[in-house]
């Protein structure tokens, strides 16, 4: 029964990974704490919550600093990574 429960919780944690990619700070804390609790218990929940708070921000997947964009003389926008 414990093995089945752990496997189910790990599956839920992995299913929440795409949600964490675009989560805000509070969502990052909740997802990180939940995943940390599954993996390492109460100390993992604390560490996961801290990591989720630091990395979980608005739209962490598409940061503007990763691309350099400019408009040429004709008003056409160009972007590079």
N, C-alpha and C positions, 0 to 999 in steps of 0.2 A: 504494500500500500504506500509506503514512504517513497519507494522508487517511482511509482506512478505519479505521485503528487509532485515530486521534484522534476520529473520529466515534463509534466504539464506546466509548471511554473516557468521552467526554462523556455518552453515553447512560447508562452505568453510574453516573456521578456524579449525574445527574438522577434516576435511579431510587433512589438512596440518600437523597435529600432527605427523604422522609417518615420514614425511619428516624432521621435526624438530629434530627427534631423531638422525639422522645422518648428521645433517647440520654443516657447518663450521661457523665461527664467523659472517661473513657478512650475511649469510643466516639466522642465528639465530636472528640477529638484525631485519631483514626484517620481518620474521615471527612473532617475538615477538611484534614488533610495530604494525603490522596489526591486530593481535589478541587483543592487548591492546586498539587500536582505536575502534574496534568493541564493546568491553565490556564497556569501560569507557571514550571514546572520546579522546581529545588531551592529557590530563594528563596520561591516560592509554597507549597511544602510546609511550610516553616518558619512562614510567616505563617498559612497555613491551620491548622496544628497549634495555634498560639497562639490563634487565633480560636475554634477548636473547643473548646479547653480552657476558654475564658472563657464561651462561650455554652452549651456542652453540659453540662447539669446534669440532675439528676433531674426529669423531667416539666416541661420548659420551656414546654409548650403550655398546660397548665391550672394557672396560678399562682393561689393563693388570694387574693393581694393584688388581683387584677383584679376580684373580686366582693366585695360587702359583704353579708354574710348575718347575720340575726338571727332570734331566736324571739320571737313575740309572747306575750301573756299566756296564750293558749290552747295554746301549745306548737307552733304552726304556724310552719314555717321560711319566711322570705322572703329573696330574694336580688336584688340590683341590681348592675349593672355600673358 
